[in-house]
Amino acid sequence: MGDRVSHDQYGLGRIIGVEGEEAVLIDFAGQQGRFLSPFSKLSKL
């Protein structure tokens, strides 16, 4: 939680929730998204 990430389409964001190893919730400047594993388009900064 709280880690900064980069997404190919959405840009920079911050992890605001973790659902086990299955999914993460990310806030991209006010727009939130839920991403399922595998996190191929996400990279940790």
HULINCOR-V663136 format. One record per backbone hydrogen bond with DSSP energy under -0.5 kcal/mol. NH is the residue of the N-H (numbers start at 0). CO is the residue of the C=O. E is the energy in kcal/mol with one decimal. If there is no record, write none. Layout:
nh co e
NH CO E
NH CO E
//
This chain:
nh co e
1 14 -2.7
4 12 -2.6
5 42 -2.4
6 10 -2.2
7 40 -1.3
10 6 -1.7
12 4 -2.5
13 26 -1.9
14 2 -2.6
15 24 -2.8
16 24 -1.4
18 22 -2.9
19 17 -0.7
21 18 -1.7
22 18 -1.1
23 34 -2.0
24 16 -2.8
25 32 -2.9
26 13 -2.7
27 25 -0.6
27 30 -3.6
28 26 -0.7
30 27 -1.7
31 29 -0.6
32 25 -2.5
34 23 -2.7
34 32 -0.5
36 21 -2.8
39 37 -1.2
41 38 -1.3
42 5 -2.1
44 3 -2.5
//
